[in-house]
Amino acid sequence: MTYWFFSKYFCLALLLFVVSGCLKDDTCTRTVSQSRINAVNQTKLQSDIELIDAHIAQNNIQNVVVDPSGIRYTIDVQGQGDQPCLESAVTVTYRGTFLSSGNEFDKSISPVTFSLSGLILGWQIILPKIKRGSSITLFLPSGYGYGNVQVGSIPPNSNLVFEIDLL
Protein backbone atom coordinates (compact mmCIF):
# COMPACT_ATOMS: atom_id res chain seq x y z
CA MET A 1 0.00 0.00 0.00
CA THR A 2 2.80 2.42 0.88
CA TYR A 3 4.61 1.66 -2.37
CA TRP A 4 1.44 2.29 -4.43
CA PHE A 5 0.83 5.60 -2.59
CA PHE A 6 4.42 6.72 -3.14
CA SER A 7 4.56 5.74 -6.81
CA LYS A 8 1.20 7.37 -7.55
CA TYR A 9 2.30 10.75 -6.16
CA PHE A 10 5.79 10.39 -7.59
CA CYS A 11 4.32 9.86 -11.07
CA LEU A 12 1.95 12.81 -10.59
CA ALA A 13 4.83 15.07 -9.50
CA LEU A 14 6.95 13.91 -12.42
CA LEU A 15 4.10 14.53 -14.86
CA LEU A 16 3.56 18.07 -13.51
CA PHE A 17 7.29 18.79 -13.78
CA VAL A 18 7.44 17.61 -17.40
CA VAL A 19 4.28 19.47 -18.41
CA SER A 20 5.39 22.69 -16.73
CA GLY A 21 8.60 22.58 -18.74
CA CYS A 22 6.56 22.42 -21.93
CA LEU A 23 4.34 25.39 -21.14
CA LYS A 24 4.99 28.64 -22.96
CA ASP A 25 6.94 31.27 -21.02
CA ASP A 26 4.59 34.23 -20.65
CA THR A 27 7.37 36.81 -20.34
CA CYS A 28 6.50 39.86 -22.40
CA THR A 29 8.55 43.01 -22.12
CA ARG A 30 7.13 46.01 -23.96
CA THR A 31 9.41 48.78 -22.71
CA VAL A 32 13.11 49.32 -23.18
CA SER A 33 14.97 50.03 -19.95
CA GLN A 34 15.28 53.70 -19.12
CA SER A 35 19.05 53.29 -18.73
CA ARG A 36 19.33 52.33 -22.43
CA ILE A 37 17.30 55.40 -23.42
CA ASN A 38 19.33 57.63 -21.10
CA ALA A 39 22.57 56.31 -22.66
CA VAL A 40 21.72 58.18 -25.88
CA ASN A 41 23.67 61.46 -26.16
CA GLN A 42 21.02 63.94 -24.99
CA THR A 43 22.60 67.00 -26.63
CA LYS A 44 22.76 65.25 -30.00
CA LEU A 45 19.24 63.89 -29.45
CA GLN A 46 17.84 67.41 -28.99
CA SER A 47 19.50 68.71 -32.17
CA ASP A 48 18.25 65.64 -34.08
CA ILE A 49 14.71 66.21 -32.80
CA GLU A 50 14.87 69.83 -34.02
CA LEU A 51 15.86 68.62 -37.51
CA ILE A 52 13.11 65.99 -37.50
CA ASP A 53 10.49 68.49 -36.32
CA ALA A 54 11.56 70.93 -39.06
CA HIS A 55 11.26 68.14 -41.66
CA ILE A 56 7.79 67.22 -40.36
CA ALA A 57 6.64 70.87 -40.48
CA GLN A 58 8.20 71.54 -43.90
CA ASN A 59 6.49 68.48 -45.38
CA ASN A 60 3.19 69.18 -43.58
CA ILE A 61 3.14 65.67 -42.07
CA GLN A 62 -0.03 65.23 -40.00
CA ASN A 63 -1.02 63.10 -37.00
CA VAL A 64 2.52 62.75 -35.66
CA VAL A 65 2.82 60.82 -32.41
CA VAL A 66 5.54 62.17 -30.11
CA ASP A 67 6.93 59.36 -28.00
CA PRO A 68 8.39 60.28 -24.58
CA SER A 69 11.76 59.05 -25.89
CA GLY A 70 11.74 61.86 -28.49
CA ILE A 71 10.97 59.58 -31.42
CA ARG A 72 8.26 60.78 -33.79
CA TYR A 73 6.05 58.47 -35.83
CA THR A 74 2.79 58.31 -37.72
CA ILE A 75 0.39 55.41 -37.82
CA ASP A 76 -0.56 55.31 -41.48
CA VAL A 77 -2.75 52.19 -41.17
CA GLN A 78 -4.02 51.04 -37.76
CA GLY A 79 -3.78 47.28 -37.36
CA GLN A 80 -6.02 45.11 -35.21
CA GLY A 81 -3.59 42.40 -34.09
CA ASP A 82 -1.46 41.84 -31.02
CA GLN A 83 1.46 44.07 -30.11
CA PRO A 84 4.91 42.44 -30.14
CA CYS A 85 7.13 42.01 -27.11
CA LEU A 86 10.84 42.69 -27.08
CA GLU A 87 11.22 38.90 -26.94
CA SER A 88 9.17 38.49 -30.12
CA ALA A 89 10.23 37.67 -33.62
CA VAL A 90 8.63 40.32 -35.83
CA THR A 91 7.83 39.95 -39.51
CA VAL A 92 7.94 43.21 -41.42
CA THR A 93 8.38 44.86 -44.75
CA TYR A 94 10.26 48.13 -44.54
CA ARG A 95 11.97 50.91 -46.42
CA GLY A 96 14.71 53.04 -44.88
CA THR A 97 15.67 56.50 -46.12
CA PHE A 98 17.86 59.33 -44.90
CA LEU A 99 15.91 62.21 -43.37
CA SER A 100 18.31 64.75 -44.90
CA SER A 101 18.08 63.65 -48.54
CA GLY A 102 15.23 61.15 -48.80
CA ASN A 103 17.63 58.71 -50.46
CA GLU A 104 16.89 55.06 -49.81
CA PHE A 105 19.57 53.05 -48.02
CA ASP A 106 17.69 49.78 -47.48
CA LYS A 107 14.40 48.01 -48.05
CA SER A 108 12.92 44.57 -47.84
CA ILE A 109 11.86 43.06 -51.13
CA SER A 110 9.60 40.57 -49.35
CA PRO A 111 8.59 40.08 -45.69
CA VAL A 112 11.51 39.44 -43.36
CA THR A 113 11.54 38.20 -39.79
CA PHE A 114 13.85 39.57 -37.10
CA SER A 115 14.23 39.12 -33.38
CA LEU A 116 12.98 42.49 -32.08
CA SER A 117 15.60 42.48 -29.32
CA GLY A 118 18.32 42.36 -32.01
CA LEU A 119 17.11 45.43 -33.91
CA ILE A 120 18.12 49.08 -33.46
CA LEU A 121 16.92 50.82 -30.32
CA GLY A 122 14.28 52.96 -32.06
CA TRP A 123 12.49 49.90 -33.41
CA GLN A 124 12.66 48.29 -29.95
CA ILE A 125 11.08 51.39 -28.40
CA ILE A 126 8.24 51.87 -30.90
CA LEU A 127 7.26 48.47 -32.34
CA PRO A 128 5.91 47.11 -29.00
CA LYS A 129 3.43 50.02 -29.09
CA ILE A 130 2.14 49.09 -32.56
CA LYS A 131 -0.52 46.51 -33.39
CA ARG A 132 0.10 43.75 -35.91
CA GLY A 133 -1.27 44.81 -39.28
CA SER A 134 -0.23 48.44 -38.81
CA SER A 135 1.81 50.54 -41.22
CA ILE A 136 3.89 53.28 -39.64
CA THR A 137 6.41 55.90 -40.61
CA LEU A 138 9.17 56.22 -38.04
CA PHE A 139 11.31 59.38 -37.78
CA LEU A 140 14.39 58.21 -35.95
CA PRO A 141 17.01 60.42 -34.27
CA SER A 142 20.51 59.11 -34.91
CA GLY A 143 21.05 57.91 -31.33
CA TYR A 144 18.12 55.51 -31.66
CA GLY A 145 19.48 54.25 -34.97
CA TYR A 146 23.16 53.60 -35.50
CA GLY A 147 24.51 56.53 -33.47
CA ASN A 148 27.97 57.82 -34.24
CA VAL A 149 29.03 54.62 -36.02
CA GLN A 150 29.05 54.07 -39.78
CA VAL A 151 27.10 50.93 -40.70
CA GLY A 152 27.34 49.96 -44.36
CA SER A 153 26.21 52.95 -46.41
CA ILE A 154 24.73 54.73 -43.38
CA PRO A 155 27.06 57.52 -42.23
CA PRO A 156 27.53 58.27 -38.53
CA ASN A 157 24.88 60.48 -36.86
CA SER A 158 22.26 59.88 -39.56
CA ASN A 159 18.64 60.65 -38.81
CA LEU A 160 16.55 57.98 -40.50
CA VAL A 161 13.01 57.47 -41.74
CA PHE A 162 11.53 54.00 -41.84
CA GLU A 163 8.25 52.99 -43.47
CA ILE A 164 7.32 49.77 -41.66
CA ASP A 165 4.51 47.29 -42.18
CA LEU A 166 4.20 45.12 -39.08
CA LEU A 167 2.96 41.81 -40.45
N, C-alpha and C positions, 0 to 999 in steps of 0.2 A: 504494500500500500504506500509506504513512504517513497519507494523508488518511482512508482507511477506518478505520485504527487510532484516529486522533484522534476521528473522528465517532462511532465506536462507544462509546468511553469518555465522550465528551462527552454523548451521549444517555443513557447509564447514569447519569451524575452528575446530569443534569437530572431524570431520572425519580425518583431517590432524593430529591432536593431537594423536588420537588413532592409526592411521597407523604409525606415526613416532615412537611410542612406540613399535611397532612390528618389526621394521626394525632391522637388524643385526648390532651390534656394530662393527665397522671396526677397533677397536684398535688392533694393532699388534706390540708387542715389540719383537725385535730380539736380543737385547743386554742387558746383565746384567749390572747393574750400576757399574761404576768404583769403587765406595766406597766399594761394596761387594768384588770385586776382590782385592782391596788394603787391606782389612781386613785380608787376608790370610797372615800368618807369612812368610815374605819375605826371611828370613835366611833359614828356613826349606824348603821353596819352591825351593830355589837355590840348596840345597843339594839333594832334591828329583829329580829335573831335571837332575842333574849329574848322579844319579843312573839310571834314565829312559834312558838317552842318552847312557850310557854304555850298558844297556840291548839291546837297538836298534842296536848298533854297533856290539855287540857280536853275536847277532842273525841275522845279515845282513838283517835287515828289510828295505825295499826300499820304496820310494815314501812317506816319512813321511812329513806330514804337521805340521809346527810349528806355533801354534796360538800365537798371541801377549800375551796372558795370561800365556804362558809357557806350556800349554797342548800340547802334541803331539798326532797325530792320522793319520791313513791311511784310505783312501777310497778304500775299497776292491771291491765294486760294486757301480758304479755311478747310482743313481736313476734318474728318469725323472719327479717326482711329485713336488708338492709344498713343501716349507720349513715351518716347524712349527713355531709358535710364542710362547713366554713364556706363553701366556694365553691358549695355545692349550692343548687338551688331545692328547697324543701320544700313538700309539699302536706299540709295539716292541716285538721282541724276543731278549734275551740277555743271555750272559754267563759272569760271573765275576770271575776273578782269581787274586791271589796275584802276583805282579811283582816279588817278591823275590823267590818264590818257584814254581810258576805255578799252585799251588793247587787251585781247584775250591771252591768258597765259596757260590755261588748262580747261579741259571740259571732259565729261564722260560721254562716250559715244553711245553706250547702253548702260542700264542700271549696274551700279557697283555696290558691293557690301564692304563696310569697314567696321572695325571695333571702335565705337564712339570714344572710348577712353584713349585711343591711339591717335586721335585727330587733333588738329590745332585747338588751342584754348577757346577761341571764339565759337567754334562749332560746339564744343563741350558745354559752354555756358548757355547757348541759345537753343540747340536742338531738343534738350529735354523739356523745353517750354512749348514745343510745337507738336501738334497732333499729326499722326500718320495720315497721309493724303494731302497734306498742305504743300503749297509752293510759297517760298519766301525769297526776299532779296535781303541779303545781309551786308551791311556796311561796316567793315571791320578795321578798327585802328590797328596799326602795325604791331603793337605789343600783344595783341590777341591773335595775331597771325604768326609770322615767322620772325618778328622782332628785328633785331639789328644784325641778323645773319642772312647771308645770301643762300637761297635754296633754289637750285636749278636756274631758271631764267628770272626768278623773283629777286630783285635787288633788296638789300637791307632797308628797313624802315618803310616798307611799302604798305600803304593803305589799300585794302582789297575790297572788291565787291563780288559776292557769290550769289548766283541764282540757284536755289536748291529746291528740288522736289523730293520730299520725304516719302518714300514709297513703303 
